[in-house]
Amino acid sequence: MAFFCKKTTWVLIALLVYPVIASAELPKAEDRPFWTQKTCYREEDTVFGVGLSMGNRSLEHARKESFKAALWEISNYAQINDTTLLLVETQMTYEEQTPEGNYSVWRLVKIPFPMIERTRELITRNKPSTQHTVHQIKKLENEDREDLADELRRALLQGDEEPQVSYGRSQVDKTLPSGSVSGLKPTYQSGDIITLTILAMDNTQLKTVLFSINNSSIRKSWRVNGKNATNKLSFPASHFMPGKQVYSLKITDAAGNVALKSGVFRVDDFHDELYDILSRDID
């Protein structure tokens, strides 16, 4: 009978521990930036659009699709069918990666409302010079020179009816930085040491990296001079209250492009619960 009790006790322990260790959590809606729950909204004279691309195997493809989706939200708000003349600026992106390797990207873009009105006016008038500029913009987009396409948009919106392309001008960096947090386990016990590695990279020049964990004293930031940066951090799991912990990684490059990432891990303390189980007098 004693052997049966001991076996039953350890089966109970296994059932308690297994689901927590086996499943890696993803951030819930309330853990993400507030704007990821919106589609399009206006603050004073600025209109913001949010584009979402989910389940992509390629991060770069997910980023491009999220931009198209955000642009569509702006055009839907503005009641503009042709988005060619819309001059939007990416405020930031928020990115997640599933354990299977699929990416989801939320992109926040903005445009001053007066520019929307000006765009409507140009489309309505539809002058031959405007049609020619639209053709030039589309050609530049096909050549991946979005910076020059924006130059034409800006000149046209500011009143230059026949803007010219400055091909000699150096290309504006609009490529978003990227990064990752590796080494984190899905679950820690309160007596564990948490160790992780932060990797940040950019096509030209990084500026700052910020890592933080919500509702804790963990907040590490550093300036970067170069295209790549790696930093290792360690801290006791006892710093946290038991339960879900949400971390955030913010990477900013020298051009002001910002990428946000977040993830989840758990800190559990089974000492009291295990003591109760082991001390039960099972008949």
C-alpha positions in Angstrom: 0.0 0.0 0.0 2.9 2.4 0.8 4.4 1.7 -2.6 1.1 2.6 -4.3 0.9 5.9 -2.4 4.4 6.9 -3.4 3.8 6.1 -7.1 0.5 8.1 -7.1 2.2 11.1 -5.5 4.9 11.3 -8.3 2.3 10.9 -11.0 0.6 14.0 -9.6 3.9 15.9 -9.7 4.4 15.0 -13.3 1.0 16.2 -14.3 1.6 19.5 -12.6 5.0 20.2 -14.1 4.7 18.9 -17.7 2.2 21.3 -19.3 4.2 24.3 -18.1 7.5 23.1 -19.4 6.2 21.8 -22.7 4.4 24.8 -24.0 6.1 28.1 -24.9 3.8 31.1 -24.5 3.3 33.9 -26.9 2.4 37.4 -25.8 -1.3 38.1 -25.4 -3.0 41.1 -26.9 -2.7 43.1 -23.7 1.1 42.4 -23.6 1.6 44.1 -27.0 1.8 47.9 -27.7 -1.6 49.5 -27.5 -1.6 50.5 -31.2 -1.4 46.8 -32.4 -5.0 46.5 -31.4 -6.1 49.3 -33.8 -6.5 49.6 -37.5 -6.6 53.3 -38.2 -7.0 56.3 -35.8 -6.4 60.0 -35.7 -4.6 62.1 -33.1 -5.1 65.8 -33.7 -3.7 66.4 -37.3 -2.0 63.1 -37.7 -3.6 59.9 -39.0 -2.1 56.6 -38.0 -2.6 53.3 -39.8 -1.7 49.8 -38.5 -0.8 46.9 -40.9 -0.5 43.3 -39.9 1.1 40.4 -41.6 0.9 37.0 -39.9 2.4 33.5 -40.4 5.2 34.4 -42.8 8.4 32.3 -42.9 10.4 35.3 -44.1 10.7 38.3 -41.8 11.5 40.7 -44.7 8.4 39.5 -46.5 6.3 40.0 -43.4 7.6 43.5 -43.0 6.8 44.4 -46.6 3.3 42.9 -46.3 2.6 44.8 -43.1 3.5 48.1 -44.9 1.1 47.4 -47.7 -1.6 46.5 -45.1 -1.0 49.8 -43.2 -1.1 51.8 -46.4 -4.4 50.2 -47.3 -5.8 51.2 -43.9 -4.8 54.8 -44.5 -6.3 54.8 -48.0 -9.5 53.3 -46.7 -9.7 56.0 -44.0 -8.9 58.7 -46.5 -11.3 57.2 -49.2 -8.4 57.2 -51.7 -8.3 54.3 -54.1 -4.8 54.9 -55.6 -2.2 54.9 -52.8 0.7 56.0 -55.1 0.7 59.6 -53.9 0.3 58.8 -50.2 3.4 59.9 -48.3 3.4 57.9 -45.1 6.2 57.4 -42.6 6.8 54.3 -40.5 6.6 55.1 -36.8 7.7 51.7 -35.7 7.1 48.0 -36.1 6.3 45.2 -33.6 7.4 41.7 -34.4 6.8 38.2 -33.0 8.1 34.8 -34.0 6.4 31.5 -33.1 8.4 28.4 -32.0 7.8 27.0 -35.5 9.7 30.0 -37.0 6.7 32.0 -38.4 6.8 35.7 -38.2 4.0 38.2 -37.4 4.7 41.9 -38.0 2.6 44.9 -36.9 3.6 48.2 -38.6 2.5 51.6 -37.4 2.6 54.4 -40.1 1.5 58.0 -39.9 0.6 60.8 -42.3 -0.4 64.5 -41.5 -4.1 65.0 -42.3 -3.4 68.1 -44.5 -1.3 65.8 -46.8 -4.3 63.5 -47.1 -6.4 66.5 -48.2 -3.7 67.6 -50.7 -3.5 64.1 -52.1 -7.3 64.0 -52.7 -7.0 67.3 -54.5 -4.3 66.1 -56.8 -6.1 62.9 -57.6 -9.3 64.9 -58.3 -7.6 67.4 -60.6 -5.6 64.6 -62.3 -3.4 66.9 -64.4 -1.1 65.4 -67.0 1.9 66.5 -65.0 0.5 64.6 -62.0 -0.1 61.5 -64.1 3.5 61.7 -65.3 4.8 62.0 -61.7 2.7 59.0 -60.6 4.3 57.0 -63.5 7.7 58.0 -62.3 6.9 57.1 -58.7 5.7 53.6 -59.7 8.9 53.1 -61.8 11.1 54.1 -58.8 9.2 51.7 -56.5 9.8 48.8 -59.0 13.5 49.8 -58.7 13.4 49.6 -54.9 14.2 53.3 -54.7 11.4 54.2 -52.3 13.5 57.1 -51.0 13.4 58.8 -54.4 9.7 58.0 -54.8 9.1 59.7 -51.5 11.1 62.7 -52.7 8.8 63.1 -55.7 5.7 62.6 -53.5 6.9 65.3 -51.1 7.7 67.8 -53.8 4.4 67.3 -55.5 2.4 67.6 -52.3 4.3 70.8 -51.5 3.3 72.5 -54.7 5.9 71.5 -57.3 3.8 70.3 -60.2 6.7 68.9 -62.2 9.2 67.5 -59.6 12.5 66.0 -60.8 14.4 63.0 -59.4 17.7 63.7 -57.7 19.5 60.5 -58.7 22.8 61.7 -57.4 21.5 62.1 -53.9 22.6 59.4 -51.4 19.9 56.8 -50.6 17.9 57.4 -47.4 18.0 54.4 -45.1 14.5 53.1 -44.5 15.5 49.5 -43.7 14.4 48.4 -40.3 16.9 47.0 -37.8 16.4 43.5 -36.5 17.4 41.4 -33.5 16.6 38.5 -31.3 16.6 37.2 -27.7 18.0 33.7 -27.4 18.7 31.3 -24.5 15.5 31.9 -22.6 13.6 28.8 -21.4 9.8 28.8 -21.4 9.8 28.2 -17.6 12.1 28.9 -14.6 11.9 28.0 -11.0 12.4 30.7 -8.4 15.9 29.4 -7.6 17.2 29.5 -11.1 19.5 31.9 -12.8 18.1 33.4 -16.0 20.7 33.8 -18.8 20.0 35.3 -22.2 21.8 36.7 -25.2 20.6 39.8 -27.1 21.5 40.2 -30.8 20.9 43.4 -32.7 21.8 44.2 -36.3 21.2 46.8 -39.0 22.1 47.3 -42.7 24.1 50.5 -42.0 24.4 51.7 -38.4 22.8 50.8 -35.0 22.1 53.5 -32.4 20.6 52.1 -29.3 19.3 48.8 -27.9 16.9 48.6 -24.9 15.8 45.4 -23.2 13.3 45.4 -20.4 10.9 43.1 -18.5 7.5 44.5 -17.5 6.8 45.2 -13.8 10.4 44.6 -12.8 13.7 46.4 -12.2 15.2 44.8 -15.3 15.9 47.5 -17.8 19.2 47.5 -19.7 20.1 50.0 -22.5 23.3 50.7 -24.4 24.5 52.7 -27.3 26.0 50.9 -30.3 28.6 52.0 -32.8 28.4 49.5 -35.7 26.1 47.3 -37.6 26.0 44.4 -35.1 25.8 44.2 -31.3 25.6 41.2 -28.9 25.1 41.4 -25.2 24.6 38.7 -22.5 22.5 39.2 -19.4 22.0 37.2 -16.3 19.8 37.7 -13.3 18.1 35.6 -10.6 14.6 34.3 -11.3 13.8 35.3 -7.7 13.7 38.9 -8.9 10.2 38.2 -10.2 6.8 37.3 -8.7 5.7 33.9 -9.8 3.7 33.9 -13.1 4.0 35.2 -16.6 6.8 37.6 -17.4 6.7 39.8 -20.6 10.0 41.1 -22.0 10.5 43.7 -24.7 13.4 44.5 -27.0 13.6 47.9 -28.7 16.2 48.5 -31.4 16.8 51.9 -33.0 19.2 52.5 -35.9 21.0 55.7 -36.8 18.4 56.8 -39.3 15.7 56.6 -36.6 14.1 53.3 -37.7 12.6 51.4 -34.8 11.8 47.7 -34.4 10.1 46.3 -31.3 10.0 42.6 -30.2 8.6 40.9 -27.2 8.2 37.5 -25.7 7.0 35.6 -22.6 8.5 33.3 -20.1 7.3 32.0 -16.7 8.7 31.9 -13.2 7.1 29.3 -11.0 7.6 28.4 -7.4 6.3 24.9 -6.6 8.0 24.6 -3.2 4.8 25.1 -1.1 2.6 23.1 -3.5 5.0 20.2 -3.7 5.3 20.2 0.1 1.5 19.9 0.4 1.4 17.0 -2.1 4.3 15.1 -0.5 3.0 15.6 3.0 -0.5 14.3 2.3 -1.4 11.2 4.1 -2.9 9.2 1.3 -4.8 6.1 2.5 
